[in-house]
Amino acid sequence: MKNRLIFRRFFYLTSILSLLICFSCGDTEDEQEVTNPIYHTFLDEPDEQSLQSDDQSPRVTDKDLKDAEQWLHLTLKDWGNLKDEDWEKLKGEGWIRLTDVEVKELVNLKIPPGWAFADADEALRKKHWEATLFQQFGDIPQVRYIVEFDRTRVALDPLRDGIVVTLEIAIQMVADSAALYFLFPGPDNQQAFETARNLLRSIIEQEERSFEKEELRLLDQLRIEDTEAWVKSMRAFFIEKHGDIPEVNTIIEFLRKLELDLPRADEECRSYLAAYNALYTAFKVRPIYEYEYYAMFEAVDQLWPIVAEGPLRTLEKYREARAEGISFYNIGWDDD
């Protein structure tokens, strides 16, 4: 599943400025110390529309999520201790690998003084930047990864108008930021690493919600076909998610009585609302936990009859769907 979250790259200006200190004052063979450049990636904050899934893209599997979790929990120290083969595992399909001939060319490339400002051609300036990294740090996995990741990104986005960040690309972005921190440790690159890691975390969470929603969609169909089996499956689902806690029992028991049209005391309604608020907030529940959201309306309506037009219409739509045997995930909310 893809997430329509766009990221743009700044052309390494701060990296170039810092590396220029090393190479602008003499021959490229002189050994100079490189100061710390700022990370070269800017990330846009995701909005509701940018986190919509693309149904035509390959589905993320449970194994994909478990693998992503392993990369997510690596610290900068862990990344610094990765072996060569670990870096290779991070390179997916379509990855543009450097050949040994290309690396040798970059290592031996003569870099002119003031190249960052003298090069009018962006491709040439970029080549000088790549050569600078290899000449300063040698042919190490982190340098190869940074250069290859950027070349791969450019191939995916030749017009530089932004690309779709998949789970795989999000992992690669974390690796890229970790590699840059390895070369240039400092607070700016540490913050960039955390930003990339937070992006990966948000994508993992979104994919997990998608798995959850699909499972609940199937469970809701089971509710229509076999209520008792639905109650049993929902109980198992909630215990797995939240543990065998009192709130889970309160919620499931209320859902059972509601679906079987059994009477519910006012105190049971209050207990349900308390458990509901303890586990969720309404804005998180609605897109995924449709039945629990509906049950919240029924509990409120029993205690304090709903008269406001919007909430009342929502409750009526749920009741109509139940009466007609329609899954709550197939309600036409825009239909009057």
Helices and strands as residue ranges (DSSP letters): E 2-9, H 13-23, E 41-43, G 49-51, H 62-72, H 76-80, H 84-89, H 100-108, H 115-118, H 122-137, H 141-156, E 163-166, H 167-183, H 187-225, H 227-242, H 246-259, H 266-279, H 282-285, H 290-303, H 309-324, G 328-330
